[in-house]
Amino acid sequence: MTGLNTDCTRTMKTIIEPFRTKMVEPIRFTTKGERQQILQKAGFNLFQIKAEDVIIDLLTDSGTSAMSSQQWGAMMRGDESYARCASFYRFREKVWQTFGFPEVIPVHQGRAAERLLFSCLVEPGDIVPSNTHFDTTRANLAALAAQPVDLPAPESKDLQSGYPFKGNVDLRALEELLGSNAGGASGHSDRALPEPDHRVYRGQLSTGQAEHDLWLCLAG
């Protein structure tokens, strides 16, 4: 046993997943050449690429993760009654506990939530800045004759940069936009939407140069 370290008191830094995987789904690995052909055939339109040809889906986080045993069990407790089902009351209670909002309107996806939110907050001619509007967000705004404006941070355009967070709004560009459209009859900018969904605030947004009274919507 000479030469072996028999000290069992040392702390081992082992990283393991804090869960058990109960189901796996095989995926097909493509080569670089195959991926180039797939992209060219799709005209570089991600919505024209078959899901089976995507190894890691960075287009959306919808339905791309495994469900826990508690979630599978909750499906068996689901109440499918057409109205006033028990599932709604459990859902509403959790929303109350988490967000504290008195009114709870369940929707099937964020794009439906956007449509309801915008119908209350956005008017024709409104200029709506964001870090970058999601495709359905842009479509919902266009349907209301509003003007979505993308103002991504300069760091987001540098694909080689190791900047820790590239999802900020370009505050200098936002200041210029708000200053040039403040009080304008044809297009006033009083909504700032870094991806709307769950949380909406009315208040003062400071860009470092001035303060503006805005609706600020944040994704939840």
Buried (B, 14 or more C-beta within 10 A) or exposed (E): EEEEEEEEEEEEEEEEEEEEEEEEEEEEEBEEEEBEEBBEEBEEEEEEBEEEBBEEEEEEEEEEEEEEEEEEEEEEEEEEEEEEEEBBEEEBEEBEEEEEEEEBEEEEEBBBBBBEBBEEBBEEBBBBBBBBBBEBBBBBBEEBEBBBBEBBBEBBEEEEEEEEEBEBBBBBBBBBBBEEBEEEEEBBBBBBBBBBBBEBEEEEBEBEEEEBEBBBBBEE
